[in-house]
């Protein structure tokens, strides 16, 4: 079973979303580097860019940086 992630933007939390859906949201540009992700909905939040760097075997790619 793949990991389930929670996404936090501002004070709103949504999820859980599958790793596949997280990847889709990244590809669609709906997640950005400042967005926070956690495996729990009660904390342990990390910027999505940091999560990607910590998972070198991940099939996900980092979202484009906002200019």
NUTOR-818058 format. One record per atom (N, C-alpha, C): x, y, z; residue in three letters; residue number from 0. Coordinates in Angstrom, 1 decimal, decimal comma. Layout:
<nodes>
(node (X Y Z) "ALA" NUM),
...
</nodes>
This chain:
<nodes>
(node (0,9 -1,2 0,0) "UNK" 0),
(node (0,0 0,0 0,0) "UNK" 0),
(node (0,9 1,2 0,0) "UNK" 0),
(node (0,6 2,2 -0,8) "UNK" 1),
(node (1,4 3,4 -0,9) "UNK" 1),
(node (1,0 4,4 0,2) "UNK" 1),
(node (1,9 5,3 0,5) "UNK" 2),
(node (1,6 6,3 1,5) "UNK" 2),
(node (0,4 7,2 1,2) "UNK" 2),
(node (-0,2 7,6 2,2) "UNK" 3),
(node (-1,3 8,6 2,1) "UNK" 3),
(node (-0,8 9,9 2,7) "UNK" 3),
(node (-1,0 11,0 2,0) "UNK" 4),
(node (-0,5 12,3 2,4) "UNK" 4),
(node (-1,6 13,3 2,7) "UNK" 4),
(node (-1,3 14,2 3,6) "UNK" 5),
(node (-2,2 15,3 3,9) "UNK" 5),
(node (-1,5 16,6 3,3) "UNK" 5),
(node (-2,3 17,5 2,8) "UNK" 6),
(node (-1,7 18,7 2,2) "UNK" 6),
(node (-2,2 19,9 3,0) "UNK" 6),
(node (-1,3 20,8 3,3) "UNK" 7),
(node (-1,7 22,0 4,1) "UNK" 7),
(node (-1,3 23,2 3,3) "UNK" 7),
(node (-2,3 24,1 3,1) "UNK" 8),
(node (-2,0 25,4 2,4) "UNK" 8),
(node (-2,7 26,4 3,3) "UNK" 8),
(node (-1,9 27,3 3,9) "UNK" 9),
(node (-2,5 28,3 4,8) "UNK" 9),
(node (-3,0 27,5 6,0) "UNK" 9),
(node (-4,3 27,8 6,4) "UNK" 10),
(node (-4,8 27,0 7,6) "UNK" 10),
(node (-5,7 25,9 7,2) "UNK" 10),
(node (-5,8 25,6 5,9) "UNK" 11),
(node (-6,6 24,5 5,4) "UNK" 11),
(node (-5,8 23,2 5,1) "UNK" 11),
(node (-6,4 22,1 5,6) "UNK" 12),
(node (-5,8 20,8 5,4) "UNK" 12),
(node (-6,7 19,9 4,6) "UNK" 12),
(node (-6,2 19,2 3,7) "UNK" 13),
(node (-7,0 18,3 2,9) "UNK" 13),
(node (-6,3 17,0 2,8) "UNK" 13),
(node (-7,1 16,0 2,5) "UNK" 14),
(node (-6,5 14,6 2,4) "UNK" 14),
(node (-7,2 13,7 3,2) "UNK" 14),
(node (-6,8 12,5 3,3) "UNK" 15),
(node (-5,5 12,0 2,7) "UNK" 15),
(node (-5,7 11,9 1,2) "UNK" 15),
(node (-4,5 12,0 0,5) "UNK" 16),
(node (-4,5 11,7 -1,0) "UNK" 16),
(node (-3,4 10,7 -1,2) "UNK" 16),
(node (-3,6 9,9 -2,1) "UNK" 17),
(node (-2,6 8,8 -2,4) "UNK" 17),
(node (-1,3 9,5 -3,0) "UNK" 17),
(node (-0,3 8,7 -3,1) "UNK" 18),
(node (1,0 9,2 -3,7) "UNK" 18),
(node (0,7 9,4 -5,1) "UNK" 18),
(node (-0,1 8,6 -5,8) "UNK" 19),
(node (-0,4 8,8 -7,2) "UNK" 19),
(node (-1,1 10,2 -7,4) "UNK" 19),
(node (-2,1 10,5 -6,5) "UNK" 20),
(node (-2,8 11,8 -6,6) "UNK" 20),
(node (-1,9 12,9 -6,3) "UNK" 20),
(node (-1,0 12,8 -5,4) "UNK" 21),
(node (0,0 13,8 -5,0) "UNK" 21),
(node (0,8 14,1 -6,3) "UNK" 21),
(node (1,2 13,1 -7,0) "UNK" 22),
(node (2,0 13,2 -8,2) "UNK" 22),
(node (1,2 14,0 -9,2) "UNK" 22),
(node (-0,1 13,6 -9,4) "UNK" 23),
(node (-0,9 14,3 -10,4) "UNK" 23),
(node (-1,1 15,8 -10,0) "UNK" 23),
(node (-1,3 16,1 -8,7) "UNK" 24),
(node (-1,4 17,5 -8,3) "UNK" 24),
(node (-0,1 18,3 -8,6) "UNK" 24),
(node (1,0 17,6 -8,4) "UNK" 25),
(node (2,3 18,3 -8,7) "UNK" 25),
(node (2,4 18,5 -10,2) "UNK" 25),
(node (2,1 17,5 -11,0) "UNK" 26),
(node (2,2 17,6 -12,5) "UNK" 26),
(node (1,3 18,7 -13,0) "UNK" 26),
(node (0,1 18,9 -12,4) "UNK" 27),
(node (-0,9 19,8 -12,8) "UNK" 27),
(node (-0,6 21,2 -12,3) "UNK" 27),
(node (0,5 21,4 -11,5) "UNK" 28),
(node (0,8 22,7 -10,9) "UNK" 28),
(node (-0,1 23,1 -9,8) "UNK" 28),
(node (-0,9 22,2 -9,3) "UNK" 29),
(node (-1,8 22,6 -8,2) "UNK" 29),
(node (-1,1 22,6 -6,8) "UNK" 29),
(node (0,1 22,0 -6,7) "UNK" 30),
(node (0,9 22,1 -5,5) "UNK" 30),
(node (2,1 22,9 -5,9) "UNK" 30),
(node (2,6 23,7 -4,9) "UNK" 31),
(node (3,8 24,5 -5,1) "UNK" 31),
(node (4,7 24,3 -4,0) "UNK" 31),
(node (6,0 24,7 -4,1) "UNK" 32),
(node (7,0 24,4 -3,1) "UNK" 32),
(node (6,6 24,9 -1,7) "UNK" 32),
(node (5,9 26,1 -1,6) "UNK" 33),
(node (5,5 26,5 -0,2) "UNK" 33),
(node (4,5 25,6 0,4) "UNK" 33),
(node (3,7 24,8 -0,3) "UNK" 34),
(node (2,7 23,9 0,2) "UNK" 34),
(node (3,4 22,9 1,1) "UNK" 34),
(node (2,6 22,5 2,2) "UNK" 35),
(node (3,2 21,6 3,2) "UNK" 35),
(node (2,5 20,2 3,0) "UNK" 35),
(node (3,3 19,2 3,3) "UNK" 36),
(node (2,8 17,8 3,2) "UNK" 36),
(node (3,2 17,0 4,4) "UNK" 36),
(node (2,3 16,1 4,8) "UNK" 37),
(node (2,6 15,3 6,0) "UNK" 37),
(node (2,0 13,9 5,8) "UNK" 37),
(node (2,5 12,9 6,5) "UNK" 38),
(node (1,9 11,6 6,5) "UNK" 38),
(node (0,8 11,6 7,6) "UNK" 38),
(node (0,7 12,6 8,4) "UNK" 39),
(node (-0,3 12,7 9,4) "UNK" 39),
(node (-1,0 14,0 9,3) "UNK" 39),
(node (-2,3 14,1 9,7) "UNK" 40),
(node (-3,0 15,3 9,6) "UNK" 40),
(node (-2,9 16,3 10,8) "UNK" 40),
(node (-2,0 15,9 11,7) "UNK" 41),
(node (-1,9 16,7 12,9) "UNK" 41),
(node (-0,5 17,2 13,2) "UNK" 41),
(node (0,3 17,2 12,1) "UNK" 42),
(node (1,6 17,8 12,3) "UNK" 42),
(node (2,7 17,1 11,5) "UNK" 42),
(node (3,9 17,5 11,7) "UNK" 43),
(node (5,0 16,9 11,0) "UNK" 43),
(node (5,1 17,5 9,6) "UNK" 43),
(node (4,6 18,7 9,4) "UNK" 44),
(node (4,5 19,3 8,1) "UNK" 44),
(node (5,9 19,7 7,5) "UNK" 44),
(node (6,1 19,4 6,3) "UNK" 45),
(node (7,3 19,8 5,6) "UNK" 45),
(node (6,9 20,3 4,2) "UNK" 45),
(node (7,7 21,3 3,7) "UNK" 46),
(node (7,5 21,8 2,4) "UNK" 46),
(node (7,6 20,7 1,4) "UNK" 46),
(node (6,7 20,7 0,4) "UNK" 47),
(node (6,7 19,6 -0,6) "UNK" 47),
(node (8,1 19,4 -1,3) "UNK" 47),
(node (8,8 20,5 -1,5) "UNK" 48),
(node (10,1 20,4 -2,1) "UNK" 48),
(node (11,1 19,6 -1,2) "UNK" 48),
(node (11,0 19,8 0,1) "UNK" 49),
(node (11,8 19,0 1,0) "UNK" 49),
(node (11,5 17,5 1,0) "UNK" 49),
(node (10,2 17,2 0,9) "UNK" 50),
(node (9,7 15,8 0,9) "UNK" 50),
(node (10,3 15,2 -0,4) "UNK" 50),
(node (10,3 15,9 -1,5) "UNK" 51),
(node (10,8 15,3 -2,7) "UNK" 51),
(node (12,3 15,0 -2,6) "UNK" 51),
(node (13,0 15,9 -2,0) "UNK" 52),
(node (14,5 15,7 -1,8) "UNK" 52),
(node (14,8 14,5 -0,9) "UNK" 52),
(node (13,9 14,3 0,1) "UNK" 53),
(node (14,1 13,2 1,0) "UNK" 53),
(node (13,8 11,8 0,4) "UNK" 53),
(node (13,0 11,8 -0,7) "UNK" 54),
(node (12,6 10,5 -1,3) "UNK" 54),
(node (13,3 10,4 -2,6) "UNK" 54),
(node (14,6 10,0 -2,7) "UNK" 55),
(node (15,2 10,0 -4,0) "UNK" 55),
(node (14,7 8,9 -4,9) "UNK" 55),
(node (14,0 7,9 -4,5) "UNK" 56),
(node (13,5 6,9 -5,3) "UNK" 56),
(node (12,1 7,2 -5,8) "UNK" 56),
(node (11,6 8,3 -5,4) "UNK" 57),
(node (10,2 8,7 -5,8) "UNK" 57),
(node (10,1 9,0 -7,3) "UNK" 57),
(node (8,9 8,7 -7,8) "UNK" 58),
(node (8,7 8,9 -9,2) "UNK" 58),
(node (8,2 10,3 -9,5) "UNK" 58),
(node (8,0 11,1 -8,4) "UNK" 59),
(node (7,6 12,5 -8,5) "UNK" 59),
(node (8,7 13,4 -8,9) "UNK" 59),
(node (8,3 14,5 -9,5) "UNK" 60),
(node (9,3 15,5 -9,8) "UNK" 60),
(node (8,9 16,8 -9,1) "UNK" 60),
(node (9,9 17,6 -8,8) "UNK" 61),
(node (9,6 18,8 -8,2) "UNK" 61),
(node (8,8 19,7 -9,1) "UNK" 61),
(node (7,8 20,5 -8,5) "UNK" 62),
(node (7,1 21,4 -9,3) "UNK" 62),
(node (7,9 22,6 -9,7) "UNK" 62),
(node (7,5 23,2 -10,8) "UNK" 63),
(node (8,3 24,4 -11,3) "UNK" 63),
(node (8,3 25,5 -10,3) "UNK" 63),
(node (9,4 26,2 -10,1) "UNK" 64),
(node (9,4 27,3 -9,2) "UNK" 64),
(node (8,7 28,5 -9,8) "UNK" 64),
(node (7,9 29,2 -8,9) "UNK" 65),
(node (7,2 30,4 -9,4) "UNK" 65),
(node (8,2 31,5 -9,7) "UNK" 65),
(node (8,0 32,2 -10,7) "UNK" 66),
(node (8,9 33,3 -11,1) "UNK" 66),
(node (8,4 34,6 -10,6) "UNK" 66),
</nodes>
